[in-house]
Amino acid sequence: MARPLQHPSVKDLTVDSLLYALSDPVRRGIVVKLMGCDGMSCNKACDDLPPSTVSFHHKILRDAGLIRSEKRGVAVINTVRKADIDKRFPGLLDAVLRHHKPGK
Amino acid sequence: MARPLQHPSVKDLTVDSLLYALSDPVRRGIVVKLMGCDGMSCNKACDDLPPSTVSFHHKILRDAGLIRSEKRGVAVINTVRKADIDKRFPGLLDAVLRHHKPGK
């Protein structure tokens, strides 16, 4: 049986790992896409890259506490932990994503 | 003769390199220290680490466009390029530094 995916608690979120995760344009793009929907699988959020690369980026986002990955039926669906991040670091996520240009 | 230090122009600043540079607590600490003064040498900004480490962190900050390093007499003095960054990415630097805790 696959081990359940790990998510840091709100108190364990750090500016270091959030900024590192958001310093990559592919990862910012995934977060922006997820913000605009109710949840999305990895390959749907990022269909122009190899699955292993997409999976790697999602792991960094999950470990940083930016996304939550949950099994829904046979799929793993990701959502942005916006409320958690805003609670811990108000304004940070919005300030970063405001400057994200799609496709960059 | 030492080569002059390179600084990216305002139009070449990127969210990627700014966030990466700011994802390290030592580097955020240096930026915060420099914001509170007219300029500071590397070893004064960060006197509890080996000079090579301090120099490395300053290089990442300089390459990202966060600081400007200028010769003043025999010393190299660093200042934060706050106006340049605010012009290119309004609100980003303040939003990040607001959540920096000294000593972390």
N, CA and C atoms of all chains as a GROMACS GRO file, in nm:
protein
  624
    1MET      N    1   0.085  -0.120   0.000
    1MET     CA    2   0.000   0.000   0.000
    1MET      C    3   0.089   0.126   0.000
    2ALA      N    4   0.050   0.223  -0.081
    2ALA     CA    5   0.130   0.346  -0.089
    2ALA      C    6   0.119   0.422   0.043
    3ARG      N    7   0.229   0.482   0.083
    3ARG     CA    8   0.227   0.561   0.206
    3ARG      C    9   0.148   0.690   0.182
    4PRO      N   10   0.074   0.736   0.283
    4PRO     CA   11   0.000   0.862   0.263
    4PRO      C   12   0.098   0.978   0.242
    5LEU      N   13   0.060   1.074   0.162
    5LEU     CA   14   0.147   1.189   0.135
    5LEU      C   15   0.154   1.278   0.259
    6GLN      N   16   0.272   1.332   0.284
    6GLN     CA   17   0.294   1.415   0.403
    6GLN      C   18   0.274   1.563   0.371
    7HIS      N   19   0.210   1.633   0.463
    7HIS     CA   20   0.189   1.778   0.448
    7HIS      C   21   0.231   1.847   0.578
    8PRO      N   22   0.314   1.951   0.569
    8PRO     CA   23   0.353   2.021   0.693
    8PRO      C   24   0.232   2.090   0.754
    9SER      N   25   0.231   2.100   0.887
    9SER     CA   26   0.123   2.173   0.954
    9SER      C   27   0.146   2.324   0.935
   10VAL      N   28   0.043   2.401   0.963
   10VAL     CA   29   0.052   2.547   0.941
   10VAL      C   30   0.170   2.606   1.019
   11LYS      N   31   0.189   2.562   1.142
   11LYS     CA   32   0.297   2.619   1.225
   11LYS      C   33   0.436   2.583   1.171
   12ASP      N   34   0.443   2.476   1.092
   12ASP     CA   35   0.572   2.435   1.038
   12ASP      C   36   0.604   2.496   0.900
   13LEU      N   37   0.514   2.578   0.847
   13LEU     CA   38   0.544   2.646   0.720
   13LEU      C   39   0.658   2.745   0.745
   14THR      N   40   0.749   2.756   0.650
   14THR     CA   41   0.859   2.853   0.664
   14THR      C   42   0.868   2.940   0.540
   15VAL      N   43   0.913   3.065   0.562
   15VAL     CA   44   0.937   3.156   0.449
   15VAL      C   45   1.041   3.095   0.357
   16ASP      N   46   1.143   3.032   0.414
   16ASP     CA   47   1.251   2.972   0.335
   16ASP      C   48   1.196   2.876   0.230
   17SER      N   49   1.119   2.778   0.275
   17SER     CA   50   1.074   2.676   0.180
   17SER      C   51   0.965   2.728   0.087
   18LEU      N   52   0.882   2.820   0.134
   18LEU     CA   53   0.781   2.879   0.046
   18LEU      C   54   0.848   2.957  -0.068
   19LEU      N   55   0.946   3.041  -0.033
   19LEU     CA   56   1.012   3.122  -0.136
   19LEU      C   57   1.092   3.034  -0.232
   20TYR      N   58   1.158   2.933  -0.175
   20TYR     CA   59   1.235   2.843  -0.263
   20TYR      C   60   1.139   2.774  -0.361
   21ALA      N   61   1.027   2.723  -0.311
   21ALA     CA   62   0.931   2.654  -0.399
   21ALA      C   63   0.877   2.749  -0.505
   22LEU      N   64   0.856   2.874  -0.467
   22LEU     CA   65   0.797   2.972  -0.560
   22LEU      C   66   0.902   3.037  -0.651
   23SER      N   67   1.030   3.004  -0.631
   23SER     CA   68   1.134   3.067  -0.713
   23SER      C   69   1.145   3.003  -0.851
   24ASP      N   70   1.066   2.901  -0.876
   24ASP     CA   71   1.068   2.834  -1.007
   24ASP      C   72   0.940   2.868  -1.084
   25PRO      N   73   0.956   2.911  -1.210
   25PRO     CA   74   0.838   2.955  -1.286
   25PRO      C   75   0.738   2.843  -1.315
   26VAL      N   76   0.787   2.719  -1.330
   26VAL     CA   77   0.695   2.607  -1.352
   26VAL      C   78   0.608   2.588  -1.227
   27ARG      N   79   0.673   2.593  -1.111
   27ARG     CA   80   0.598   2.572  -0.986
   27ARG      C   81   0.501   2.687  -0.960
   28ARG      N   82   0.543   2.812  -0.988
   28ARG     CA   83   0.448   2.924  -0.972
   28ARG      C   84   0.329   2.904  -1.067
   29GLY      N   85   0.359   2.856  -1.188
   29GLY     CA   86   0.252   2.832  -1.285
   29GLY      C   87   0.152   2.729  -1.235
   30ILE      N   88   0.202   2.623  -1.172
   30ILE     CA   89   0.113   2.520  -1.117
   30ILE      C   90   0.023   2.581  -1.010
   31VAL      N   91   0.084   2.660  -0.920
   31VAL     CA   92   0.006   2.722  -0.811
   31VAL      C   93  -0.102   2.814  -0.868
   32VAL      N   94  -0.065   2.894  -0.969
   32VAL     CA   95  -0.163   2.985  -1.030
   32VAL      C   96  -0.278   2.905  -1.092
   33LYS      N   97  -0.245   2.798  -1.162
   33LYS     CA   98  -0.349   2.715  -1.224
   33LYS      C   99  -0.442   2.656  -1.118
   34LEU      N  100  -0.383   2.606  -1.010
   34LEU     CA  101  -0.464   2.545  -0.905
   34LEU      C  102  -0.553   2.647  -0.833
   35MET      N  103  -0.506   2.771  -0.827
   35MET     CA  104  -0.585   2.876  -0.760
   35MET      C  105  -0.715   2.901  -0.836
   36GLY      N  106  -0.713   2.874  -0.964
   36GLY     CA  107  -0.830   2.904  -1.046
   36GLY      C  108  -0.927   2.788  -1.060
   37CYS      N  109  -0.914   2.686  -0.978
   37CYS     CA  110  -1.004   2.571  -0.990
   37CYS      C  111  -1.024   2.504  -0.854
   38ASP      N  112  -1.104   2.398  -0.852
   38ASP     CA  113  -1.134   2.328  -0.727
   38ASP      C  114  -1.033   2.218  -0.696
   39GLY      N  115  -0.935   2.201  -0.784
   39GLY     CA  116  -0.839   2.094  -0.766
   39GLY      C  117  -0.807   2.032  -0.900
   40MET      N  118  -0.687   1.980  -0.912
   40MET     CA  119  -0.642   1.930  -1.041
   40MET      C  120  -0.536   1.822  -1.018
   41SER      N  121  -0.535   1.723  -1.108
   41SER     CA  122  -0.431   1.620  -1.099
   41SER      C  123  -0.299   1.679  -1.151
   42CYS      N  124  -0.188   1.613  -1.116
   42CYS     CA  125  -0.055   1.662  -1.155
   42CYS      C  126  -0.043   1.679  -1.307
   43ASN      N  127  -0.080   1.574  -1.381
   43ASN     CA  128  -0.057   1.580  -1.525
   43ASN      C  129  -0.148   1.679  -1.597
   44LYS      N  130  -0.262   1.711  -1.536
   44LYS     CA  131  -0.351   1.810  -1.595
   44LYS      C  132  -0.298   1.952  -1.571
   45ALA      N  133  -0.232   1.970  -1.455
   45ALA     CA  134  -0.180   2.102  -1.420
   45ALA      C  135  -0.060   2.139  -1.505
   46CYS      N  136   0.000   2.041  -1.565
   46CYS     CA  137   0.130   2.064  -1.630
   46CYS      C  138   0.152   1.954  -1.733
   47ASP      N  139   0.086   1.966  -1.849
   47ASP     CA  140   0.088   1.854  -1.944
   47ASP      C  141   0.198   1.862  -2.050
   48ASP      N  142   0.287   1.962  -2.038
   48ASP     CA  143   0.391   1.977  -2.140
   48ASP      C  144   0.529   1.932  -2.090
   49LEU      N  145   0.532   1.869  -1.973
   49LEU     CA  146   0.660   1.823  -1.918
   49LEU      C  147   0.651   1.673  -1.886
   50PRO      N  148   0.766   1.605  -1.880
   50PRO     CA  149   0.765   1.462  -1.845
   50PRO      C  150   0.701   1.440  -1.708
   51PRO      N  151   0.626   1.331  -1.691
   51PRO     CA  152   0.558   1.304  -1.563
   51PRO      C  153   0.651   1.308  -1.442
   52SER      N  154   0.774   1.261  -1.458
   52SER     CA  155   0.865   1.260  -1.342
   52SER      C  156   0.901   1.403  -1.300
   53THR      N  157   0.914   1.493  -1.398
   53THR     CA  158   0.946   1.633  -1.367
   53THR      C  159   0.826   1.698  -1.298
   54VAL      N  160   0.708   1.670  -1.351
   54VAL     CA  161   0.585   1.727  -1.294
   54VAL      C  162   0.567   1.678  -1.150
   55SER      N  163   0.594   1.551  -1.130
   55SER     CA  164   0.582   1.491  -0.998
   55SER      C  165   0.681   1.554  -0.901
   56PHE      N  166   0.803   1.577  -0.947
   56PHE     CA  167   0.908   1.641  -0.867
   56PHE      C  168   0.865   1.781  -0.822
   57HIS      N  169   0.812   1.858  -0.916
   57HIS     CA  170   0.769   1.995  -0.882
   57HIS      C  171   0.654   1.992  -0.781
   58HIS      N  172   0.561   1.898  -0.799
   58HIS     CA  173   0.450   1.888  -0.704
   58HIS      C  174   0.500   1.848  -0.565
   59LYS      N  175   0.601   1.765  -0.561
   59LYS     CA  176   0.655   1.724  -0.430
   59LYS      C  177   0.716   1.845  -0.357
   60ILE      N  178   0.790   1.927  -0.430
   60ILE     CA  179   0.849   2.046  -0.367
   60ILE      C  180   0.739   2.140  -0.317
   61LEU      N  181   0.635   2.157  -0.398
   61LEU     CA  182   0.522   2.242  -0.356
   61LEU      C  183   0.452   2.184  -0.233
   62ARG      N  184   0.435   2.052  -0.232
   62ARG     CA  185   0.367   1.986  -0.120
   62ARG      C  186   0.453   1.995   0.007
   63ASP      N  187   0.583   1.967  -0.006
   63ASP     CA  188   0.673   1.972   0.110
   63ASP      C  189   0.682   2.113   0.168
   64ALA      N  190   0.668   2.214   0.082
   64ALA     CA  191   0.674   2.353   0.129
   64ALA      C  192   0.542   2.395   0.193
   65GLY      N  193   0.439   2.314   0.174
   65GLY     CA  194   0.307   2.347   0.230
   65GLY      C  195   0.222   2.431   0.137
   66LEU      N  196   0.263   2.442   0.012
   66LEU     CA  197   0.186   2.524  -0.081
   66LEU      C  198   0.064   2.452  -0.136
   67ILE      N  199   0.075   2.320  -0.151
   67ILE     CA  200  -0.040   2.246  -0.203
   67ILE      C  201  -0.073   2.126  -0.113
   68ARG      N  202  -0.199   2.084  -0.123
   68ARG     CA  203  -0.241   1.962  -0.055
   68ARG      C  204  -0.279   1.862  -0.163
   69SER      N  205  -0.229   1.738  -0.151
   69SER     CA  206  -0.256   1.632  -0.249
   69SER      C  207  -0.342   1.526  -0.183
   70GLU      N  208  -0.461   1.503  -0.238
   70GLU     CA  209  -0.554   1.408  -0.176
   70GLU      C  210  -0.608   1.310  -0.279
   71LYS      N  211  -0.622   1.187  -0.235
   71LYS     CA  212  -0.681   1.086  -0.322
   71LYS      C  213  -0.830   1.111  -0.336
   72ARG      N  214  -0.876   1.118  -0.461
   72ARG     CA  215  -1.021   1.124  -0.486
   72ARG      C  216  -1.048   1.015  -0.589
   73GLY      N  217  -1.102   0.905  -0.542
   73GLY     CA  218  -1.119   0.789  -0.630
   73GLY      C  219  -0.982   0.736  -0.667
   74VAL      N  220  -0.954   0.721  -0.796
   74VAL     CA  221  -0.823   0.669  -0.836
   74VAL      C  222  -0.723   0.782  -0.862
   75ALA      N  223  -0.769   0.907  -0.860
   75ALA     CA  224  -0.678   1.019  -0.891
   75ALA      C  225  -0.627   1.088  -0.764
   76VAL      N  226  -0.509   1.150  -0.775
   76VAL     CA  227  -0.459   1.236  -0.668
   76VAL      C  228  -0.484   1.380  -0.714
   77ILE      N  229  -0.563   1.452  -0.636
   77ILE     CA  230  -0.603   1.587  -0.674
   77ILE      C  231  -0.532   1.688  -0.583
   78ASN      N  232  -0.476   1.792  -0.644
   78ASN     CA  233  -0.401   1.893  -0.570
   78ASN      C  234  -0.481   2.022  -0.558
   79THR      N  235  -0.470   2.083  -0.440
   79THR     CA  236  -0.532   2.215  -0.419
   79THR      C  237  -0.430   2.305  -0.349
   80VAL      N  238  -0.445   2.437  -0.366
   80VAL     CA  239  -0.352   2.531  -0.301
   80VAL      C  240  -0.397   2.552  -0.157
   81ARG      N  241  -0.302   2.554  -0.064
   81ARG     CA  242  -0.333   2.577   0.078
   81ARG      C  243  -0.332   2.727   0.107
   82LYS      N  244  -0.413   2.800   0.031
   82LYS     CA  245  -0.411   2.948   0.038
   82LYS      C  246  -0.444   2.998   0.179
   83ALA      N  247  -0.550   2.942   0.237
   83ALA     CA  248  -0.592   2.990   0.369
   83ALA      C  249  -0.482   2.966   0.473
   84ASP      N  250  -0.419   2.848   0.467
   84ASP     CA  251  -0.311   2.816   0.561
   84ASP      C  252  -0.193   2.914   0.546
   85ILE      N  253  -0.156   2.940   0.422
   85ILE     CA  254  -0.039   3.027   0.398
   85ILE      C  255  -0.072   3.171   0.436
   86ASP      N  256  -0.192   3.215   0.401
   86ASP     CA  257  -0.233   3.352   0.436
   86ASP      C  258  -0.239   3.371   0.587
   87LYS      N  259  -0.277   3.264   0.656
   87LYS     CA  260  -0.286   3.272   0.803
   87LYS      C  261  -0.146   3.289   0.863
   88ARG      N  262  -0.053   3.212   0.810
   88ARG     CA  263   0.084   3.212   0.866
   88ARG      C  264   0.165   3.331   0.817
   89PHE      N  265   0.154   3.363   0.688
   89PHE     CA  266   0.233   3.473   0.628
   89PHE      C  267   0.141   3.562   0.545
   90PRO      N  268   0.062   3.647   0.611
   90PRO     CA  269  -0.036   3.728   0.538
   90PRO      C  270   0.028   3.810   0.425
   91GLY      N  271  -0.035   3.804   0.310
   91GLY     CA  272   0.009   3.887   0.198
   91GLY      C  273   0.120   3.831   0.113
   92LEU      N  274   0.192   3.731   0.164
   92LEU     CA  275   0.312   3.684   0.094
   92LEU      C  276   0.278   3.617  -0.040
   93LEU      N  277   0.185   3.524  -0.037
   93LEU     CA  278   0.154   3.449  -0.160
   93LEU      C  279   0.098   3.541  -0.268
   94ASP      N  280   0.007   3.629  -0.230
   94ASP     CA  281  -0.051   3.722  -0.329
   94ASP      C  282   0.058   3.811  -0.389
   95ALA      N  283   0.149   3.860  -0.304
   95ALA     CA  284   0.253   3.951  -0.352
   95ALA      C  285   0.344   3.881  -0.453
   96VAL      N  286   0.369   3.753  -0.432
   96VAL     CA  287   0.456   3.678  -0.524
   96VAL      C  288   0.381   3.647  -0.654
   97LEU      N  289   0.259   3.596  -0.642
   97LEU     CA  290   0.186   3.552  -0.762
   97LEU      C  291   0.143   3.668  -0.850
   98ARG      N  292   0.130   3.786  -0.792
   98ARG     CA  293   0.095   3.906  -0.869
   98ARG      C  294   0.198   3.929  -0.981
   99HIS      N  295   0.322   3.886  -0.956
   99HIS     CA  296   0.428   3.914  -1.053
   99HIS      C  297   0.461   3.793  -1.140
  100HIS      N  298   0.376   3.691  -1.133
  100HIS     CA  299   0.401   3.576  -1.220
  100HIS      C  300   0.342   3.600  -1.358
  101LYS      N  301   0.426   3.582  -1.458
  101LYS     CA  302   0.378   3.596  -1.596
  101LYS      C  303   0.360   3.456  -1.654
  102PRO      N  304   0.240   3.421  -1.701
  102PRO     CA  305   0.218   3.287  -1.758
  102PRO      C  306   0.318   3.260  -1.872
  103GLY      N  307   0.363   3.138  -1.875
  103GLY     CA  308   0.456   3.099  -1.982
  103GLY      C  309   0.599   3.136  -1.953
  104LYS      N  310   0.623   3.196  -1.834
  104LYS     CA  311   0.762   3.230  -1.799
  104LYS      C  312   0.806   3.151  -1.678
  105MET      N  313   4.446   4.399  -1.192
  105MET     CA  314   4.336   4.482  -1.142
  105MET      C  315   4.210   4.398  -1.131
  106ALA      N  316   4.140   4.412  -1.022
  106ALA     CA  317   4.016   4.334  -1.004
  106ALA      C  318   3.911   4.379  -1.105
  107ARG      N  319   3.834   4.282  -1.153
  107ARG     CA  320   3.727   4.317  -1.248
  107ARG      C  321   3.614   4.387  -1.174
  108PRO      N  322   3.550   4.484  -1.236
  108PRO     CA  323   3.439   4.550  -1.166
  108PRO      C  324   3.325   4.450  -1.142
  109LEU      N  325   3.255   4.467  -1.031
  109LEU     CA  326   3.145   4.376  -0.998
  109LEU      C  327   3.027   4.402  -1.092
  110GLN      N  328   2.960   4.294  -1.132
  110GLN     CA  329   2.849   4.304  -1.227
  110GLN      C  330   2.716   4.315  -1.153
  111HIS      N  331   2.630   4.402  -1.204
  111HIS     CA  332   2.495   4.417  -1.147
  111HIS      C  333   2.393   4.410  -1.261
  112PRO      N  334   2.289   4.328  -1.247
  112PRO     CA  335   2.187   4.324  -1.353
  112PRO      C  336   2.112   4.457  -1.362
  113SER      N  337   2.069   4.492  -1.484
  113SER     CA  338   1.991   4.614  -1.500
  113SER      C  339   1.848   4.588  -1.448
  114VAL      N  340   1.773   4.694  -1.426
  114VAL     CA  341   1.638   4.680  -1.371
  114VAL      C  342   1.553   4.587  -1.457
  115LYS      N  343   1.563   4.601  -1.590
  115LYS     CA  344   1.478   4.519  -1.678
  115LYS      C  345   1.518   4.370  -1.673
  116ASP      N  346   1.640   4.342  -1.628
  116ASP     CA  347   1.685   4.202  -1.620
  116ASP      C  348   1.658   4.136  -1.485
  117LEU      N  349   1.600   4.210  -1.392
  117LEU     CA  350   1.564   4.148  -1.263
  117LEU      C  351   1.454   4.045  -1.290
  118THR      N  352   1.461   3.931  -1.219
  118THR     CA  353   1.356   3.829  -1.235
  118THR      C  354   1.302   3.787  -1.098
  119VAL      N  355   1.174   3.750  -1.099
  119VAL     CA  356   1.112   3.698  -0.976
  119VAL      C  357   1.188   3.573  -0.931
  120ASP      N  358   1.226   3.489  -1.028
  120ASP     CA  359   1.297   3.364  -0.996
  120ASP      C  360   1.420   3.391  -0.910
  121SER      N  361   1.510   3.477  -0.959
  121SER     CA  362   1.635   3.494  -0.886
  121SER      C  363   1.615   3.575  -0.757
  122LEU      N  364   1.519   3.667  -0.757
  122LEU     CA  365   1.492   3.742  -0.633
  122LEU      C  366   1.441   3.648  -0.523
  123LEU      N  367   1.344   3.563  -0.559
  123LEU     CA  368   1.288   3.472  -0.458
  123LEU      C  369   1.391   3.370  -0.412
  124TYR      N  370   1.470   3.320  -0.509
  124TYR     CA  371   1.574   3.224  -0.470
  124TYR      C  372   1.671   3.291  -0.372
  125ALA      N  373   1.716   3.411  -0.404
  125ALA     CA  374   1.811   3.481  -0.316
  125ALA      C  375   1.751   3.505  -0.178
  126LEU      N  376   1.621   3.536  -0.176
  126LEU     CA  377   1.555   3.568  -0.048
  126LEU      C  378   1.507   3.444   0.027
  127SER      N  379   1.524   3.326  -0.032
  127SER     CA  380   1.478   3.203   0.034
  127SER      C  381   1.574   3.156   0.142
  128ASP      N  382   1.685   3.226   0.159
  128ASP     CA  383   1.782   3.189   0.262
  128ASP      C  384   1.777   3.292   0.376
  129PRO      N  385   1.766   3.244   0.501
  129PRO     CA  386   1.752   3.339   0.612
  129PRO      C  387   1.874   3.428   0.634
  130VAL      N  388   1.993   3.376   0.604
  130VAL     CA  389   2.114   3.459   0.618
  130VAL      C  390   2.107   3.575   0.519
  131ARG      N  391   2.067   3.543   0.396
  131ARG     CA  392   2.061   3.649   0.293
  131ARG      C  393   1.950   3.749   0.323
  132ARG      N  394   1.834   3.701   0.373
  132ARG     CA  395   1.729   3.797   0.411
  132ARG      C  396   1.780   3.886   0.524
  133GLY      N  397   1.855   3.826   0.616
  133GLY     CA  398   1.911   3.904   0.728
  133GLY      C  399   2.004   4.013   0.680
  134ILE      N  400   2.086   3.982   0.580
  134ILE     CA  401   2.178   4.082   0.525
  134ILE      C  402   2.098   4.197   0.463
  135VAL      N  403   1.995   4.163   0.386
  135VAL     CA  404   1.913   4.266   0.320
  135VAL      C  405   1.846   4.355   0.424
  136VAL      N  406   1.792   4.294   0.528
  136VAL     CA  407   1.726   4.372   0.634
  136VAL      C  408   1.826   4.466   0.701
  137LYS      N  409   1.946   4.415   0.729
  137LYS     CA  410   2.050   4.499   0.791
  137LYS      C  411   2.085   4.617   0.702
  138LEU      N  412   2.101   4.589   0.572
  138LEU     CA  413   2.141   4.694   0.478
  138LEU      C  414   2.030   4.798   0.460
  139MET      N  415   1.905   4.755   0.475
  139MET     CA  416   1.792   4.849   0.459
  139MET      C  417   1.797   4.956   0.568
  140GLY      N  418   1.855   4.921   0.682
  140GLY     CA  419   1.855   5.013   0.796
  140GLY      C  420   1.977   5.102   0.803
  141CYS      N  421   2.053   5.110   0.696
  141CYS     CA  422   2.174   5.193   0.700
  141CYS      C  423   2.207   5.248   0.562
  142ASP      N  424   2.313   5.328   0.554
  142ASP     CA  425   2.353   5.389   0.426
  142ASP      C  426   2.443   5.299   0.343
  143GLY      N  427   2.475   5.182   0.395
  143GLY     CA  428   2.567   5.093   0.326
  143GLY      C  429   2.657   5.027   0.427
  144MET      N  430   2.704   4.908   0.393
  144MET     CA  431   2.781   4.830   0.490
  144MET      C  432   2.873   4.734   0.414
  145SER      N  433   2.990   4.709   0.470
  145SER     CA  434   3.081   4.610   0.410
  145SER      C  435   3.028   4.470   0.440
  146CYS      N  436   3.076   4.373   0.362
  146CYS     CA  437   3.029   4.235   0.379
  146CYS      C  438   3.049   4.184   0.521
  147ASN      N  439   3.171   4.199   0.571
  147ASN     CA  440   3.200   4.138   0.702
  147ASN      C  441   3.129   4.207   0.817
  148LYS      N  442   3.092   4.334   0.798
  148LYS     CA  443   3.017   4.406   0.901
  148LYS      C  444   2.871   4.359   0.901
  149ALA      N  445   2.818   4.327   0.784
  149ALA     CA  446   2.678   4.286   0.772
  149ALA      C  447   2.655   4.147   0.831
  150CYS      N  448   2.762   4.073   0.844
  150CYS     CA  449   2.747   3.931   0.878
  150CYS      C  450   2.878   3.882   0.939
  151ASP      N  451   2.900   3.914   1.069
  151ASP     CA  452   3.032   3.888   1.127
  151ASP      C  453   3.044   3.754   1.199
  152ASP      N  454   2.938   3.671   1.193
  152ASP     CA  455   2.943   3.544   1.264
  152ASP      C  456   2.963   3.424   1.172
  153LEU      N  457   2.995   3.451   1.046
  153LEU     CA  458   3.017   3.342   0.950
  153LEU      C  459   3.154   3.359   0.885
  154PRO      N  460   3.210   3.249   0.830
  154PRO     CA  461   3.339   3.260   0.762
  154PRO      C  462   3.330   3.358   0.644
  155PRO      N  463   3.436   3.436   0.620
  155PRO     CA  464   3.434   3.535   0.511
  155PRO      C  465   3.394   3.477   0.375
  156SER      N  466   3.435   3.354   0.346
  156SER     CA  467   3.402   3.297   0.215
  156SER      C  468   3.250   3.274   0.203
  157THR      N  469   3.188   3.234   0.314
  157THR     CA  470   3.041   3.213   0.315
  157THR      C  471   2.969   3.346   0.298
  158VAL      N  472   3.018   3.447   0.370
  158VAL     CA  473   2.958   3.580   0.363
  158VAL      C  474   2.969   3.634   0.221
  159SER      N  475   3.085   3.614   0.163
  159SER     CA  476   3.110   3.661   0.026
  159SER      C  477   3.017   3.590  -0.074
  160PHE      N  478   2.999   3.461  -0.054
  160PHE     CA  479   2.911   3.380  -0.139
  160PHE      C  480   2.767   3.433  -0.133
  161HIS      N  481   2.718   3.460  -0.012
  161HIS     CA  482   2.581   3.511   0.004
  161HIS      C  483   2.566   3.648  -0.063
  162HIS      N  484   2.669   3.733  -0.047
  162HIS     CA  485   2.662   3.865  -0.110
  162HIS      C  486   2.662   3.853  -0.262
  163LYS      N  487   2.735   3.756  -0.314
  163LYS     CA  488   2.736   3.739  -0.460
  163LYS      C  489   2.597   3.700  -0.512
  164ILE      N  490   2.531   3.609  -0.441
  164ILE     CA  491   2.395   3.568  -0.483
  164ILE      C  492   2.300   3.687  -0.478
  165LEU      N  493   2.311   3.767  -0.372
  165LEU     CA  494   2.226   3.886  -0.360
  165LEU      C  495   2.256   3.986  -0.472
  166ARG      N  496   2.384   4.003  -0.503
  166ARG     CA  497   2.424   4.098  -0.609
  166ARG      C  498   2.377   4.049  -0.745
  167ASP      N  499   2.399   3.920  -0.774
  167ASP     CA  500   2.360   3.864  -0.903
  167ASP      C  501   2.207   3.870  -0.923
  168ALA      N  502   2.133   3.860  -0.813
  168ALA     CA  503   1.986   3.867  -0.823
  168ALA      C  504   1.939   4.012  -0.836
  169GLY      N  505   2.030   4.106  -0.815
  169GLY     CA  506   1.993   4.248  -0.825
  169GLY      C  507   1.940   4.305  -0.695
  170LEU      N  508   1.959   4.232  -0.586
  170LEU     CA  509   1.909   4.281  -0.457
  170LEU      C  510   2.000   4.386  -0.394
  171ILE      N  511   2.130   4.371  -0.418
  171ILE     CA  512   2.223   4.469  -0.359
  171ILE      C  513   2.318   4.524  -0.466
  172ARG      N  514   2.370   4.642  -0.437
  172ARG     CA  515   2.474   4.702  -0.521
  172ARG      C  516   2.601   4.708  -0.437
  173SER      N  517   2.713   4.665  -0.494
  173SER     CA  518   2.841   4.665  -0.423
  173SER      C  519   2.933   4.766  -0.491
  174GLU      N  520   2.977   4.866  -0.415
  174GLU     CA  521   3.060   4.972  -0.473
  174GLU      C  522   3.185   4.997  -0.390
  175LYS      N  523   3.293   5.025  -0.461
  175LYS     CA  524   3.416   5.058  -0.390
  175LYS      C  525   3.406   5.198  -0.334
  176ARG      N  526   3.433   5.209  -0.204
  176ARG     CA  527   3.445   5.342  -0.142
  176ARG      C  528   3.576   5.341  -0.067
  177GLY      N  529   3.675   5.406  -0.126
  177GLY     CA  530   3.810   5.398  -0.070
  177GLY      C  531   3.862   5.257  -0.084
  178VAL      N  532   3.906   5.197   0.025
  178VAL     CA  533   3.956   5.059   0.017
  178VAL      C  534   3.848   4.955   0.043
  179ALA      N  535   3.731   5.001   0.086
  179ALA     CA  536   3.625   4.905   0.121
  179ALA      C  537   3.523   4.889   0.008
  180VAL      N  538   3.457   4.772   0.005
  180VAL     CA  539   3.344   4.752  -0.085
  180VAL      C  540   3.218   4.764   0.002
  181ILE      N  541   3.135   4.860  -0.033
  181ILE     CA  542   3.015   4.888   0.048
  181ILE      C  543   2.890   4.844  -0.028
  182ASN      N  544   2.802   4.774   0.042
  182ASN     CA  545   2.680   4.721  -0.020
  182ASN      C  546   2.558   4.802   0.023
  183THR      N  547   2.469   4.822  -0.073
  183THR     CA  548   2.341   4.886  -0.044
  183THR      C  549   2.230   4.805  -0.110
  184VAL      N  550   2.109   4.816  -0.057
  184VAL     CA  551   1.994   4.744  -0.116
  184VAL      C  552   1.941   4.826  -0.233
  185ARG      N  553   1.909   4.758  -0.342
  185ARG     CA  554   1.854   4.826  -0.461
  185ARG      C  555   1.701   4.832  -0.449
  186LYS      N  556   1.656   4.890  -0.339
  186LYS     CA  557   1.512   4.891  -0.307
  186LYS      C  558   1.431   4.959  -0.417
  187ALA      N  559   1.475   5.076  -0.460
  187ALA     CA  560   1.398   5.151  -0.560
  187ALA      C  561   1.388   5.072  -0.691
  188ASP      N  562   1.498   5.009  -0.730
  188ASP     CA  563   1.499   4.930  -0.855
  188ASP      C  564   1.400   4.813  -0.845
  189ILE      N  565   1.404   4.743  -0.732
  189ILE     CA  566   1.317   4.625  -0.716
  189ILE      C  567   1.171   4.667  -0.705
  190ASP      N  568   1.146   4.774  -0.631
  190ASP     CA  569   1.007   4.823  -0.617
  190ASP      C  570   0.951   4.868  -0.752
  191LYS      N  571   1.039   4.923  -0.834
  191LYS     CA  572   0.996   4.970  -0.966
  191LYS      C  573   0.955   4.851  -1.054
  192ARG      N  574   1.035   4.746  -1.048
  192ARG     CA  575   1.012   4.630  -1.135
  192ARG      C  576   0.903   4.539  -1.079
  193PHE      N  577   0.907   4.515  -0.947
  193PHE     CA  578   0.810   4.424  -0.883
  193PHE      C  579   0.752   4.491  -0.758
  194PRO      N  580   0.658   4.585  -0.778
  194PRO     CA  581   0.605   4.661  -0.663
  194PRO      C  582   0.550   4.570  -0.553
  195GLY      N  583   0.590   4.599  -0.432
  195GLY     CA  584   0.534   4.528  -0.316
  195GLY      C  585   0.602   4.397  -0.280
  196LEU      N  586   0.680   4.342  -0.373
  196LEU     CA  587   0.735   4.208  -0.350
  196LEU      C  588   0.836   4.206  -0.234
  197LEU      N  589   0.932   4.296  -0.237
  197LEU     CA  590   1.037   4.294  -0.135
  197LEU      C  591   0.980   4.320   0.005
  198ASP      N  592   0.892   4.419   0.015
  198ASP     CA  593   0.831   4.448   0.146
  198ASP      C  594   0.753   4.328   0.198
  199ALA      N  595   0.677   4.262   0.108
  199ALA     CA  596   0.595   4.148   0.150
  199ALA      C  597   0.681   4.034   0.204
  200VAL      N  598   0.797   4.015   0.143
  200VAL     CA  599   0.887   3.908   0.189
  200VAL      C  600   0.955   3.946   0.320
  201LEU      N  601   1.009   4.067   0.326
  201LEU     CA  602   1.088   4.106   0.444
  201LEU      C  603   1.001   4.123   0.569
  202ARG      N  604   0.873   4.153   0.547
  202ARG     CA  605   0.780   4.166   0.660
  202ARG      C  606   0.778   4.038   0.744
  203HIS      N  607   0.804   3.925   0.679
  203HIS     CA  608   0.795   3.797   0.750
  203HIS      C  609   0.931   3.742   0.792
  204HIS      N  610   1.034   3.825   0.780
  204HIS     CA  611   1.165   3.778   0.824
  204HIS      C  612   1.180   3.798   0.974
  205LYS      N  613   1.217   3.690   1.040
  205LYS     CA  614   1.242   3.698   1.185
  205LYS      C  615   1.394   3.699   1.207
  206PRO      N  616   1.447   3.805   1.271
  206PRO     CA  617   1.592   3.809   1.295
  206PRO      C  618   1.640   3.682   1.368
  207GLY      N  619   1.754   3.637   1.329
  207GLY     CA  620   1.812   3.519   1.394
  207GLY      C  621   1.757   3.390   1.341
  208LYS      N  622   1.669   3.395   1.238
  208LYS     CA  623   1.616   3.272   1.181
  208LYS      C  624   1.659   3.261   1.037
   0.00000   0.00000   0.00000
